[in-house]
Amino acid sequence: MKKLIRSAIDLILPPGCCICGRFPDARGKIPYAVPDNFCICSQCLSGLVPQPSDNRFFPLMSEPYEGDPHPELKLYMPFPYKGFCSAAMPKIKFHSHPELASFLGMVLGSLMESDGIAADLVVPVPLAPSRHRERGYNQAGLIAQEAARICGIPYSEEVLIRIRDTMRQTQITDNAMRSSNVEGAFKVKDDFVTDGLTILLIDDVATTGNTLHEAASALYESGACRVLCAAFAGNRAVLNAESC
């Protein structure tokens, strides 16, 4: 009955697009619903265009440095941080749209599956506890969970924890300060065994790579055999909303 009532309401007052707020027009633009009353209009969705498959891999660090214990780390990042992504991420982080994060996770998972990315376990970059309480969810976790489901890889958000609060990376413009801001911010819970595992570490957005690098280092220190890093979007040419 509840679902029937919801469908009737949506028929009379269809949900507006969660990106632009527009309602489907009289010409019958079809909203893409995942789930229930979640809607992205065709016009906004047309801006969600991934990079060509051979342009989705990057060195993890935007500014490699001598003495990096893990210079081999790579970043899988299929979307540039512009257009759709630059509009969607603030909606997720600051306007309570967790369903949009789940949708992005489905998209990311489909692309990773088509690109043959495999792992033993998917782990999200954890959010600072204070920001998790404020937001009510970890957007990286929602993206990672759906991506893991699509790819058929086990998922856990209990493996990696953030052991200290950090400033928002977007508030820091100096790369060296960005690095020191997240240094030692993560650890693997004592009761988790990661020995010999290939772990796919997922964040929502990456810029300099410092956040993912520190999280990956914690996984290596706990015994992980290999860490693959991924983010839904990023743009190394400009500052943007890297994980915060």
DOROGU-903317 format. One record per residue (C-alpha): residue in one letter; x negated, y, z negated. Coordinates in nm, 3 decimals, padded with zeros to 5 digits. Each point is the difference from the previous one (the first is absolute). Layout:
<pts>
+---------+---------+---------+---------+
| residuo |    east |   north |      up |
+---------+---------+---------+---------+
|       A |       X |       Y |       Z |
...
+---------+---------+---------+---------+
</pts>
This chain:
<pts>
+---------+---------+---------+---------+
| residuo |    east |   north |      up |
+---------+---------+---------+---------+
|       M |  00.000 |  00.000 |  00.000 |
|       K | -00.281 |  00.240 | -00.093 |
|       K | -00.172 | -00.064 |  00.333 |
|       L |  00.331 |  00.050 |  00.185 |
|       I |  00.056 |  00.337 | -00.171 |
|       R | -00.358 |  00.105 |  00.079 |
|       S |  00.054 | -00.091 |  00.368 |
|       A |  00.323 |  00.200 |  00.012 |
|       I | -00.169 |  00.306 | -00.149 |
|       D | -00.288 | -00.030 |  00.246 |
|       L |  00.251 | -00.018 |  00.286 |
|       I |  00.167 |  00.323 | -00.110 |
|       L | -00.313 |  00.176 | -00.127 |
|       P | -00.298 | -00.170 |  00.164 |
|       P | -00.327 |  00.049 | -00.187 |
|       G | -00.229 |  00.272 |  00.125 |
|       C | -00.349 | -00.078 |  00.122 |
|       C | -00.236 | -00.024 | -00.298 |
|       I | -00.267 |  00.188 |  00.196 |
|       C |  00.182 |  00.293 |  00.164 |
|       G |  00.338 | -00.016 | -00.175 |
|       R |  00.201 |  00.008 |  00.323 |
|       F |  00.308 | -00.217 |  00.042 |
|       P |  00.047 | -00.224 |  00.306 |
|       D |  00.146 |  00.226 |  00.268 |
|       A |  00.318 | -00.040 |  00.202 |
|       R | -00.189 | -00.170 |  00.281 |
|       G | -00.047 | -00.299 | -00.227 |
|       K | -00.366 | -00.001 | -00.095 |
|       I | -00.046 | -00.319 | -00.191 |
|       P | -00.158 |  00.024 | -00.347 |
|       Y | -00.251 | -00.265 | -00.100 |
|       A |  00.125 | -00.133 | -00.333 |
|       V | -00.230 | -00.183 | -00.243 |
|       P |  00.175 | -00.054 | -00.237 |
|       D |  00.367 |  00.102 | -00.044 |
|       N |  00.022 |  00.381 |  00.021 |
|       F | -00.366 |  00.060 |  00.096 |
|       C | -00.019 |  00.175 |  00.336 |
|       I | -00.264 |  00.127 |  00.239 |
|       C |  00.133 |  00.166 |  00.313 |
|       S | -00.124 | -00.097 |  00.344 |
|       Q | -00.170 |  00.335 |  00.051 |
|       C | -00.215 | -00.033 | -00.313 |
|       L | -00.070 | -00.366 |  00.061 |
|       S | -00.129 |  00.079 |  00.348 |
|       G | -00.289 |  00.183 | -00.170 |
|       L | -00.117 | -00.314 | -00.177 |
|       V | -00.257 | -00.106 |  00.259 |
|       P | -00.302 | -00.206 | -00.112 |
|       Q | -00.352 |  00.037 |  00.131 |
|       P | -00.098 | -00.250 |  00.270 |
|       S | -00.100 | -00.330 | -00.161 |
|       D | -00.371 |  00.054 |  00.066 |
|       N |  00.011 |  00.340 | -00.175 |
|       R |  00.139 | -00.115 | -00.334 |
|       F | -00.327 | -00.088 | -00.174 |
|       F | -00.239 |  00.249 | -00.160 |
|       P | -00.297 |  00.000 | -00.235 |
|       L |  00.160 |  00.032 | -00.343 |
|       M | -00.205 |  00.301 | -00.108 |
|       S |  00.038 |  00.315 |  00.206 |
|       E | -00.348 |  00.103 | -00.120 |
|       P | -00.215 | -00.312 | -00.049 |
|       Y | -00.272 |  00.040 | -00.261 |
|       E | -00.333 | -00.166 | -00.066 |
|       G |  00.017 | -00.259 | -00.272 |
|       D |  00.366 | -00.090 |  00.052 |
|       P |  00.032 | -00.353 | -00.147 |
|       H |  00.273 | -00.083 |  00.252 |
|       P | -00.083 |  00.173 |  00.331 |
|       E |  00.173 | -00.281 |  00.190 |
|       L |  00.348 |  00.106 | -00.116 |
|       K |  00.238 |  00.076 |  00.286 |
|       L |  00.333 |  00.180 |  00.007 |
|       Y |  00.303 | -00.114 |  00.199 |
|       M |  00.209 |  00.312 |  00.061 |
|       P |  00.252 | -00.016 |  00.288 |
|       F |  00.157 |  00.348 | -00.021 |
|       P | -00.140 |  00.353 |  00.007 |
|       Y |  00.118 |  00.227 | -00.278 |
|       K |  00.212 |  00.233 |  00.209 |
|       G |  00.354 |  00.032 |  00.129 |
|       F |  00.214 | -00.275 | -00.150 |
|       C | -00.257 | -00.104 | -00.260 |
|       S | -00.071 |  00.351 | -00.128 |
|       A |  00.377 |  00.048 | -00.045 |
|       A |  00.068 | -00.344 | -00.151 |
|       M | -00.272 | -00.017 | -00.266 |
|       P |  00.113 |  00.308 | -00.198 |
|       K |  00.357 | -00.133 |  00.014 |
|       I | -00.120 | -00.323 | -00.160 |
|       K | -00.225 |  00.158 | -00.261 |
|       F |  00.192 |  00.306 | -00.106 |
|       H |  00.364 | -00.047 |  00.106 |
|       S |  00.082 | -00.350 | -00.128 |
|       H |  00.024 | -00.205 |  00.318 |
|       P | -00.138 | -00.342 | -00.100 |
|       E |  00.203 | -00.165 |  00.277 |
|       L | -00.205 |  00.196 |  00.254 |
|       A | -00.321 | -00.144 | -00.147 |
|       S |  00.146 | -00.350 |  00.038 |
|       F |  00.084 |  00.073 |  00.363 |
|       L | -00.358 |  00.116 |  00.064 |
|       G | -00.120 | -00.323 | -00.158 |
|       M |  00.204 | -00.200 |  00.249 |
|       V | -00.155 |  00.195 |  00.285 |
|       L | -00.353 | -00.041 | -00.139 |
|       G |  00.053 | -00.372 | -00.058 |
|       S |  00.123 | -00.054 |  00.356 |
|       L | -00.306 |  00.174 |  00.142 |
|       M | -00.241 | -00.190 | -00.225 |
|       E |  00.163 | -00.328 |  00.095 |
|       S | -00.031 |  00.081 |  00.370 |
|       D | -00.366 |  00.096 | -00.052 |
|       G | -00.074 | -00.330 | -00.173 |
|       I | -00.088 |  00.142 | -00.342 |
|       A | -00.001 | -00.274 | -00.263 |
|       A | -00.089 | -00.024 | -00.368 |
|       D |  00.057 | -00.211 | -00.309 |
|       L |  00.165 |  00.279 | -00.197 |
|       V |  00.141 |  00.351 |  00.053 |
|       V | -00.069 |  00.256 | -00.273 |
|       P |  00.110 |  00.367 | -00.002 |
|       V | -00.206 |  00.290 | -00.128 |
|       P |  00.158 |  00.071 | -00.340 |
|       L |  00.148 |  00.337 | -00.083 |
|       A | -00.104 |  00.190 | -00.312 |
|       P |  00.238 | -00.102 | -00.283 |
|       S |  00.119 |  00.357 | -00.057 |
|       R |  00.089 |  00.046 |  00.367 |
|       H |  00.164 | -00.344 |  00.013 |
|       R |  00.228 |  00.101 | -00.288 |
|       E |  00.074 |  00.333 |  00.166 |
|       R |  00.074 | -00.149 |  00.343 |
|       G |  00.158 | -00.326 | -00.115 |
|       Y | -00.194 | -00.212 |  00.249 |
|       N | -00.336 | -00.041 |  00.169 |
|       Q |  00.041 |  00.085 |  00.368 |
|       A | -00.311 | -00.202 |  00.092 |
|       G |  00.150 | -00.298 | -00.182 |
|       L |  00.329 |  00.022 |  00.191 |
|       I | -00.186 |  00.022 |  00.331 |
|       A | -00.234 | -00.286 | -00.093 |
|       Q |  00.280 | -00.226 | -00.124 |
|       E |  00.194 |  00.020 |  00.325 |
|       A | -00.315 | -00.034 |  00.211 |
|       A | -00.092 | -00.314 | -00.196 |
|       R |  00.348 | -00.144 |  00.050 |
|       I | -00.012 |  00.056 |  00.376 |
|       C | -00.347 | -00.157 |  00.024 |
|       G |  00.083 | -00.291 | -00.231 |
|       I | -00.281 |  00.084 | -00.244 |
|       P |  00.041 | -00.025 | -00.379 |
|       Y |  00.034 |  00.337 | -00.171 |
|       S | -00.081 |  00.125 | -00.349 |
|       E |  00.000 |  00.346 | -00.150 |
|       E | -00.127 | -00.138 | -00.332 |
|       V | -00.357 | -00.076 |  00.110 |
|       L | -00.147 |  00.349 |  00.022 |
|       I |  00.061 |  00.270 | -00.260 |
|       R | -00.098 |  00.365 | -00.025 |
|       I | -00.185 |  00.046 | -00.329 |
|       R | -00.004 |  00.378 | -00.004 |
|       D |  00.204 |  00.282 |  00.145 |
|       T | -00.161 |  00.202 |  00.277 |
|       M |  00.073 |  00.329 |  00.168 |
|       R |  00.201 | -00.016 |  00.318 |
|       Q | -00.247 | -00.048 |  00.283 |
|       T |  00.189 |  00.264 |  00.199 |
|       Q | -00.101 |  00.259 | -00.260 |
|       I | -00.370 | -00.060 |  00.069 |
|       T | -00.162 |  00.130 |  00.318 |
|       D | -00.360 | -00.103 | -00.066 |
|       N | -00.080 | -00.358 |  00.105 |
|       A | -00.253 | -00.052 | -00.279 |
|       M |  00.256 |  00.108 | -00.257 |
|       R |  00.259 | -00.230 |  00.157 |
|       S | -00.241 | -00.287 | -00.046 |
|       S | -00.077 |  00.079 | -00.365 |
|       N |  00.371 |  00.055 | -00.070 |
|       V |  00.084 | -00.367 |  00.064 |
|       E | -00.332 | -00.153 | -00.108 |
|       G |  00.064 | -00.287 | -00.240 |
|       A |  00.375 |  00.062 |  00.005 |
|       F |  00.098 | -00.361 |  00.073 |
|       K | -00.052 | -00.346 | -00.145 |
|       V |  00.141 | -00.349 |  00.042 |
|       K |  00.206 | -00.129 | -00.289 |
|       D | -00.193 | -00.243 | -00.216 |
|       D |  00.246 | -00.286 |  00.050 |
|       F | -00.016 |  00.005 |  00.381 |
|       V | -00.248 | -00.214 |  00.192 |
|       T | -00.100 |  00.138 |  00.340 |
|       D | -00.306 | -00.219 |  00.055 |
|       G | -00.038 | -00.098 |  00.365 |
|       L |  00.314 |  00.180 |  00.119 |
|       T |  00.037 |  00.218 |  00.307 |
|       I |  00.210 |  00.291 | -00.121 |
|       L |  00.190 |  00.249 |  00.214 |
|       L |  00.002 |  00.331 | -00.188 |
|       I |  00.272 |  00.242 |  00.115 |
|       D |  00.056 |  00.371 | -00.059 |
|       D |  00.254 |  00.236 |  00.153 |
|       V | -00.237 |  00.262 |  00.143 |
|       A | -00.380 |  00.017 |  00.028 |
|       T | -00.221 |  00.301 |  00.066 |
|       T | -00.358 | -00.025 | -00.125 |
|       G |  00.037 | -00.365 | -00.104 |
|       N | -00.124 |  00.064 | -00.355 |
|       T |  00.311 | -00.134 | -00.173 |
|       L |  00.004 | -00.324 |  00.198 |
|       H | -00.377 | -00.035 | -00.042 |
|       E |  00.020 |  00.016 | -00.379 |
|       A |  00.291 | -00.241 | -00.011 |
|       A | -00.181 | -00.241 |  00.234 |
|       S | -00.314 |  00.021 | -00.214 |
|       A |  00.199 | -00.107 | -00.305 |
|       L |  00.131 | -00.301 |  00.191 |
|       Y | -00.352 | -00.096 |  00.111 |
|       E | -00.128 |  00.034 | -00.357 |
|       S |  00.268 | -00.246 | -00.113 |
|       G | -00.118 | -00.261 |  00.251 |
|       A |  00.197 |  00.060 |  00.318 |
|       C | -00.168 | -00.153 |  00.303 |
|       R |  00.119 |  00.265 |  00.245 |
|       V |  00.213 |  00.314 | -00.016 |
|       L |  00.188 |  00.136 |  00.300 |
|       C |  00.129 |  00.357 | -00.034 |
|       A |  00.313 |  00.138 |  00.165 |
|       A |  00.203 |  00.318 | -00.008 |
|       F |  00.316 |  00.085 |  00.190 |
|       A | -00.136 |  00.332 |  00.125 |
|       G | -00.282 |  00.249 | -00.023 |
|       N | -00.186 |  00.273 |  00.180 |
|       R | -00.365 |  00.045 | -00.068 |
|       A | -00.011 |  00.339 |  00.174 |
|       V |  00.219 |  00.180 | -00.256 |
|       L |  00.088 | -00.023 | -00.367 |
|       N |  00.331 | -00.168 | -00.068 |
|       A |  00.192 | -00.196 | -00.258 |
|       E | -00.248 | -00.272 | -00.089 |
|       S |  00.116 | -00.234 | -00.276 |
|       C |  00.071 |  00.192 | -00.318 |
+---------+---------+---------+---------+
</pts>
